Amino acid sequence: MTTFSPLYRSTIGFDRFNDLFESLTRAEPASYPPYNVEKKGEDEYRIVVAAAGMAEEDLELQVEKDVLTIGSAKRETTDETYYLHRGIAQRAFKLSFRLADYIEVHGASLKNGLLSVDLVRRIPESAKPRRIAVNGTAPTLSVVEKAA
């Protein structure tokens, strides 16, 4: 995974080489804030973004044309605290993830400074493979299709 890690960080849910290569050549992946991309199951994924010091109203999530964008604007604070060291960044950021066909955002939550975005692949029945009888008569449904 280390050789193609930029590919895995910017695409979720599909394995088409051309799309992966295209996303690699577009731009360098963002380094702030740090995030993980997890595969939770066969059709379930999660993006976890380190959002230390941010509240729900500071974060914006948007899906447009199969691109998930997670962002935050810089907060205007009236805090007059003098910091000896300020290590918790409060700067604006924008992360973009290209989603594969049929990947949907299932939900998002902010807990303990981590923003979790759950994704699910939902393939419609029309896109799933079907068994066609080769006997010259009308196609019959297989046992799997009758159960659905």
Contact map, one row per residue, 1 for C-alpha under 8 A:
1111100100000000000000000000000000000000000000000000000000000000000000000000000000000000000000000000000000000000000000000000000000000000000000000000
1111100000000000000000000000000000000000000000000000000000000000000000000000000000000000000000000000000000000000000000000000000000000000000000000000
1111100000000000000000000000000000000000000000000000000000000000000000000000000000000000000000000000000000000000000000000000000000000000000000000000
1111111100000000000000000000000000000000000000000000000000000000000000000000000000000000000000000000000000000000000000000000000000000000000000000000
1111111110000000000000000000000000000000000000000000000000000000000000000000000000000000000000000000000000000000000000000000000000000000000000000000
0001111111000000000000010001100000000000000000000000000000000000000000000000000000000000000000000000000000000000000000000000000000000000000000000000
0001111111100000000110110000000000000000000000000000000000000000000000000000000000000000000000000000000000000000000000000000000000000000000000000000
1001111111110000000000000000000000001000000000000000000000000000000000000000000000000000000000000000000000000000000000000000000000000000000000000000
0000111111110000000000000000100000011000000000000000000000000000000000000000000000000000000000001000000000000000000000000000000000000000000000000000
0000011111110000000000110000100000000000000000000000000000000000000000000000000000000000000000011100000000000000000000000000000000000000000000000000
0000001111111100000100100000000000000000000000000000000000000000000000000000000000000000000000001111000000000000000000000000000000000000000000000000
0000000111111100000000000000000000000000000010000000000000000000000000000000000000000000000000001111000000000000000000000000000000000000000000000000
0000000000111110000000000000000000000000001010000000000000000000000000000000000000000000000000000011101000000000000000001000000000000000000000000000
0000000000111111000000000000000000000000000000000000000000000000000000000000000000000000000000000011100000000000000000000000000000000000000000000000
0000000000001111100100000000000000000000000000000000000000000000000000000000000000000000000000000000000000000000000000000000000000000000000000000000
0000000000000111111100000000000000000000000000000000000000000000000000000000000000000000000000000000000000000000000000000000000000000000000000000000
0000000000000011111110000000000000000000000000000000000000000000000000000000000000000000000000000000000000000000000000000000000000000000000000000000
0000000000000001111111000000000000000000000000000000000000000000000000000000000000000000000000000000000000000000000000000000000000000000000000000000
0000000000000001111111100000000000000000000000000000000000000000000000000000000000000000000000000000000000000000000000000000000000000000000000000000
0000001000100011111111110000000000000000000000000000000000000000000000000000000000000000000000000000000000000000000000000000000000000000000000000000
0000001000000000111111111000000000000000000000000000000000000000000000000000000000000000000000000000000000000000000000000000000000000000000000000000
0000000000000000011111111100000000000000000000000000000000000000000000000000000000000000000000000000000000000000000000000000000000000000000000000000
0000001001100000001111111110000000000000000000000000000000000000000000000000000000000000000000000000000000000000000000000000000000000000000000000000
0000011001000000000111111111000000000000000000000000000000000000000000000000000000000000000000000000000000000000000000000000000000000000000000000000
0000000000000000000011111111000000000000000000000000000000000000000000000000000000000000000000000000000000000000000000000000000000000000000000000000
0000000000000000000001111111000000000000000000000000000000000000000000000000000000000000000000000000000000000000000000000000000000000000000000000000
0000000000000000000000111111100000000000000000000000000000000000000000000000000000000000000000000000000000000000000000000000000000000000000000000000
0000010000000000000000011111110000000000000000000000000000000000000000000000000000000000000000000000000000000000000000000000000000000000000000000000
0000010011000000000000000011111000000000000000000000000000000000000000000000000000000000000000000000000000000000000000000000000000000000000000000000
0000000000000000000000000001111110000000000000000000000000000000000000000000000000000000000000100000000000000000000000000000000000000000000000000000
0000000000000000000000000000111111000000000000000000000000000000000000000000000000000000000000000000000000000000000000000000000000000000000000000000
0000000000000000000000000000011111000000000000000000000000000000000000000000000000000000000010000000000000000000000000000000000000000000000000000000
0000000000000000000000000000011111100000000000001110000000000000000000000000000000000000000010000000000000000000000000000000000000000000000000000000
0000000000000000000000000000001111110000000000001100000000000000000000000000000000000000000000000000000000000000000000000000000000000000000000000000
0000000000000000000000000000000011111000000000111100000000000000000000000000000000000000000000000000000000000000000000000000000000000000000000000000
0000000010000000000000000000000001111100000000111000000000000000000000000000000000000000000000000000000000000000000000000000000000000000000000000000
0000000110000000000000000000000000111110000011110000000000000000000000000000000000000000000000000000000000000000000000000000000000000000000000000000
0000000000000000000000000000000000011111000011110000000000000000000000000000000000000000000000000000000000000000000000000000000000000000000000000000
0000000000000000000000000000000000001111110111000000000000000000000000000000000000000000000000000000000000000000000000000000000000000000000000000000
0000000000000000000000000000000000000111111111000000000000000000000000000000000000000000000000000000000000000000000000000000000000000000000000000000
0000000000000000000000000000000000000011111110000000000000000000000000000000000000000000000000000000000000000000000000000000000000000000000000000000
0000000000000000000000000000000000000011111100000000000000000000000000000000000000000000000000000000000000000000000000000000000000000000000000000000
0000000000001000000000000000000000000001111110000000000000000000000000000000000000000000000000000000000000000000000000011100000000000000000000000000
0000000000000000000000000000000000000011111111000000000000000000000000000000000000000000000000000000000000000000000001111000000000000000000000000000
0000000000011000000000000000000000001111101111100000000000000000000000000000000000000000000000000000000000000000000001110000000000000000000000000000
0000000000000000000000000000000000001111000111110000000000000000000000000000000000000000000000000000000000000000000111100000000000000000000000000000
0000000000000000000000000000000000111100000011111000000000000000000000000000000000000000000000000000000000000000001111000000000000000000000000000000
0000000000000000000000000000000000111100000001111100000000000000000000000000000000000000000000000000000000000000011110000000000000000000000000000000
0000000000000000000000000000000011110000000000111110000000000000000000000000000000000000000000000000000000000000011100000000000000000000000000000000
0000000000000000000000000000000011100000000000011111000000000000000000000000000000000000000000000000000000000000111000000000000000000000000000000000
0000000000000000000000000000000010000000000000001111110000000000000000000000000000000000000000000000000000000000111000000000000000000000000000000000
0000000000000000000000000000000000000000000000000111110000000000000000000000000000000001100000000000000000000001110000000000000000000000000000000000
0000000000000000000000000000000000000000000000000011111000000000000000000000000000000001010000000000000000000000100000000000000000000000000000000000
0000000000000000000000000000000000000000000000000011111101100000000000000000000000000000010000000000000000000000100000000000000000000000000000000000
0000000000000000000000000000000000000000000000000000111111100000000000000000000000000000000000000000000000000100000000000000000000000000000000000000
0000000000000000000000000000000000000000000000000000011111100000000000000000000000000000000000000000000000000100000000000000000000000000000000000000
0000000000000000000000000000000000000000000000000000001111110000000000000000000000000000000000000000000000000000000000000000000000000000000000000000
0000000000000000000000000000000000000000000000000000011111110000000000011010000000000000000000000000000000000000000000000000000000000000000000000000
0000000000000000000000000000000000000000000000000000011111111000000001111000000000000000000000000000000000000000000000000000000000000000000000000000
0000000000000000000000000000000000000000000000000000000011111100000011110000000000000000000000000000000000000000000000000000000000000000000000000000
0000000000000000000000000000000000000000000000000000000000111110000111100000000000000000000000000000000000000000000000000000000000000000000000000000
0000000000000000000000000000000000000000000000000000000000011111000111000000000000000000000000000000000000000000000000000000000000000000000000000000
0000000000000000000000000000000000000000000000000000000000001111111110000000000000000000000000000000000000000000000000000000000000000000000000000000
0000000000000000000000000000000000000000000000000000000000000111111100000000000000000000000000000000000000000000000000000000000000000000000000000000
0000000000000000000000000000000000000000000000000000000000000011111000000000000000000000000000000000000000000000000000000000000000000000000000000000
0000000000000000000000000000000000000000000000000000000000000011111100000000000000000000000000000111100000000000000000000000000000000000000000000000
0000000000000000000000000000000000000000000000000000000000000011111110000000000000000000000000011110000000000000000000000000000000000000000000000000
0000000000000000000000000000000000000000000000000000000000001111011111000000000000000000000000011110000000000000000000000000000000000000000000000000
0000000000000000000000000000000000000000000000000000000000011110001111100000000000000000000001111000000000000000000000000000000000000000000000000000
0000000000000000000000000000000000000000000000000000000000111100000111110000000000000000000001110000000000000000000000000000000000000000000000000000
0000000000000000000000000000000000000000000000000000000000111000000011111000000000000000000111100000000000000000000000000000000000000000000000000000
0000000000000000000000000000000000000000000000000000000001110000000001111100000000000000001111000000000000000000000000000000000000000000000000000000
0000000000000000000000000000000000000000000000000000000001100000000000111110000000000000001110000000000000000000000000000000000000000000000000000000
0000000000000000000000000000000000000000000000000000000000000000000000011111000000000000011100000000000000000000000000000000000000000000000000000000
0000000000000000000000000000000000000000000000000000000001000000000000001111100000000000011100000000000000000000000000000000000000000000000000000000
0000000000000000000000000000000000000000000000000000000000000000000000000111110000000000000000000000000000000000000000000000000000000000000000000000
0000000000000000000000000000000000000000000000000000000000000000000000000011111000000000000000000000000000000000000000000000000000000000000000000000
0000000000000000000000000000000000000000000000000000000000000000000000000001111100000000000000000000000000000000000000000000000000000000000000000000
0000000000000000000000000000000000000000000000000000000000000000000000000000111110000000000000000000000000000000000000000000000000000000000000000000
0000000000000000000000000000000000000000000000000000000000000000000000000000011111000000000000000000000000000000000000000000000000000000000000000000
0000000000000000000000000000000000000000000000000000000000000000000000000000001111100000000000000000000000000000000000000000000000000000000000000000
0000000000000000000000000000000000000000000000000000000000000000000000000000000111110000000000000000000000000000000000000000000000000000000000000000
0000000000000000000000000000000000000000000000000000000000000000000000000000000011111100000000000000000000000000000000000000000000000000000000000000
0000000000000000000000000000000000000000000000000000000000000000000000000000000001111100000000000000000000000000000000000000000000000000000000000000
0000000000000000000000000000000000000000000000000000000000000000000000000000000000111110000000000000000000000000000000000000000000000000000000000000
0000000000000000000000000000000000000000000000000000000000000000000000000000000000111111100000000000000000000000000000000000000000000000000000000000
0000000000000000000000000000000000000000000000000000000000000000000000000000000000001111100000000000000000000000000000000000000000000000000000000000
0000000000000000000000000000000000000000000000000001100000000000000000000000000000000111110000000000000000000000000000000000000000000000000000000000
0000000000000000000000000000000000000000000000000001000000000000000000000000000000000111111000000000000000000000000000000000000000000000000000000000
0000000000000000000000000000000000000000000000000000110000000000000000000110000000000001111100000000000000000000000000000000000000000000000000000000
0000000000000000000000000000000000000000000000000000000000000000000000011110000000000000111110000000000000000000000000000000000000000000000000000000
0000000000000000000000000000000000000000000000000000000000000000000000111110000000000000011111000000000000000000000000000000000000000000000000000000
0000000000000000000000000000000110000000000000000000000000000000000000111000000000000000001111100000000000000000000000000000000000000000000000000000
0000000000000000000000000000000000000000000000000000000000000000000011110000000000000000000111110000000000000000000000000000000000000000000000000000
0000000000000000000000000000010000000000000000000000000000000000000011100000000000000000000011111000000000000000000000000000000000000000000000000000
0000000001000000000000000000000000000000000000000000000000000000001111000000000000000000000001111100000000000000000000000000000000000000000000000000
0000000011110000000000000000000000000000000000000000000000000000001110000000000000000000000000111110000000000000000000000000000000000000000000000000
0000000001110000000000000000000000000000000000000000000000000000011100000000000000000000000000011111000000000000000000000000000000000000000000000000
0000000000111100000000000000000000000000000000000000000000000000011100000000000000000000000000001111101000000000000000000000000000000000000000000000
0000000000111100000000000000000000000000000000000000000000000000010000000000000000000000000000000111111000000000000000000000000000000000000000000000
0000000000001100000000000000000000000000000000000000000000000000010000000000000000000000000000000011111000000000000000000000000000000000000000000000
0000000000000000000000000000000000000000000000000000000000000000000000000000000000000000000000000001111100000000000000001111000000000000000000000000
0000000000001000000000000000000000000000000000000000000000000000000000000000000000000000000000000011111110000000000000111100000000000000000000000000
0000000000000000000000000000000000000000000000000000000000000000000000000000000000000000000000000000011111000000000000111100000000000000000000000000
0000000000000000000000000000000000000000000000000000000000000000000000000000000000000000000000000000001111100000000011110000000000000000000000000000
0000000000000000000000000000000000000000000000000000000000000000000000000000000000000000000000000000000111110000000011110000000000000000000000000000
0000000000000000000000000000000000000000000000000000000000000000000000000000000000000000000000000000000011111000000011100000000000000000000000000000
0000000000000000000000000000000000000000000000000000000000000000000000000000000000000000000000000000000001111100001111000000000000000000000000000000
0000000000000000000000000000000000000000000000000000000000000000000000000000000000000000000000000000000000111110001110000000000000000000000000000000
0000000000000000000000000000000000000000000000000000001100000000000000000000000000000000000000000000000000011111111100000000000000000000000000000000
0000000000000000000000000000000000000000000000000000000000000000000000000000000000000000000000000000000000001111111000000000000000000000000000000000
0000000000000000000000000000000000000000000000000001000000000000000000000000000000000000000000000000000000000111110000000000000000000000000000000000
0000000000000000000000000000000000000000000000000111110000000000000000000000000000000000000000000000000000000111111000000000000000000000000000000000
0000000000000000000000000000000000000000000000011111000000000000000000000000000000000000000000000000000000000111111100000000000000000000000000000000
0000000000000000000000000000000000000000000000111110000000000000000000000000000000000000000000000000000000011110111110000000000000000000000000000000
0000000000000000000000000000000000000000000001111000000000000000000000000000000000000000000000000000000000011100011111000000000000000000000000000000
0000000000000000000000000000000000000000000001110000000000000000000000000000000000000000000000000000000011111000001111100000000000000000000000000000
0000000000000000000000000000000000000000000111100000000000000000000000000000000000000000000000000000000011110000000111110000000000000000000000000000
0000000000000000000000000000000000000000000111000000000000000000000000000000000000000000000000000000001111100000000011111000000000000000000000000000
0000000000000000000000000000000000000000001110000000000000000000000000000000000000000000000000000000001111000000000001111100000000000000000000000000
0000000000001000000000000000000000000000001100000000000000000000000000000000000000000000000000000000011100000000000000111110000000000000000000000000
0000000000000000000000000000000000000000001000000000000000000000000000000000000000000000000000000000011100000000000000011111000000000000000000000000
0000000000000000000000000000000000000000000000000000000000000000000000000000000000000000000000000000010000000000000000001111101100000000000000000000
0000000000000000000000000000000000000000000000000000000000000000000000000000000000000000000000000000010000000000000000000111111100000000000000000000
0000000000000000000000000000000000000000000000000000000000000000000000000000000000000000000000000000000000000000000000000011111100000000000000000000
0000000000000000000000000000000000000000000000000000000000000000000000000000000000000000000000000000000000000000000000000001111100000000000000000000
0000000000000000000000000000000000000000000000000000000000000000000000000000000000000000000000000000000000000000000000000011111110000000000000000000
0000000000000000000000000000000000000000000000000000000000000000000000000000000000000000000000000000000000000000000000000011111111000000000000000000
0000000000000000000000000000000000000000000000000000000000000000000000000000000000000000000000000000000000000000000000000000001111100000000000000000
0000000000000000000000000000000000000000000000000000000000000000000000000000000000000000000000000000000000000000000000000000000111110000000000001000
0000000000000000000000000000000000000000000000000000000000000000000000000000000000000000000000000000000000000000000000000000000011111000000011000000
0000000000000000000000000000000000000000000000000000000000000000000000000000000000000000000000000000000000000000000000000000000001111100001110000000
0000000000000000000000000000000000000000000000000000000000000000000000000000000000000000000000000000000000000000000000000000000000111111111100000000
0000000000000000000000000000000000000000000000000000000000000000000000000000000000000000000000000000000000000000000000000000000000011111101000000000
0000000000000000000000000000000000000000000000000000000000000000000000000000000000000000000000000000000000000000000000000000000000001111100000000000
0000000000000000000000000000000000000000000000000000000000000000000000000000000000000000000000000000000000000000000000000000000000001111110000000000
0000000000000000000000000000000000000000000000000000000000000000000000000000000000000000000000000000000000000000000000000000000000001111111000000000
0000000000000000000000000000000000000000000000000000000000000000000000000000000000000000000000000000000000000000000000000000000000001001111100000000
0000000000000000000000000000000000000000000000000000000000000000000000000000000000000000000000000000000000000000000000000000000000011100111110000000
0000000000000000000000000000000000000000000000000000000000000000000000000000000000000000000000000000000000000000000000000000000000011000011111000000
0000000000000000000000000000000000000000000000000000000000000000000000000000000000000000000000000000000000000000000000000000000000110000001111111100
0000000000000000000000000000000000000000000000000000000000000000000000000000000000000000000000000000000000000000000000000000000000100000000111111100
0000000000000000000000000000000000000000000000000000000000000000000000000000000000000000000000000000000000000000000000000000000000000000000011111110
0000000000000000000000000000000000000000000000000000000000000000000000000000000000000000000000000000000000000000000000000000000000000000000011111111
0000000000000000000000000000000000000000000000000000000000000000000000000000000000000000000000000000000000000000000000000000000001000000000011111111
0000000000000000000000000000000000000000000000000000000000000000000000000000000000000000000000000000000000000000000000000000000000000000000011111111
0000000000000000000000000000000000000000000000000000000000000000000000000000000000000000000000000000000000000000000000000000000000000000000000111111
0000000000000000000000000000000000000000000000000000000000000000000000000000000000000000000000000000000000000000000000000000000000000000000000011111
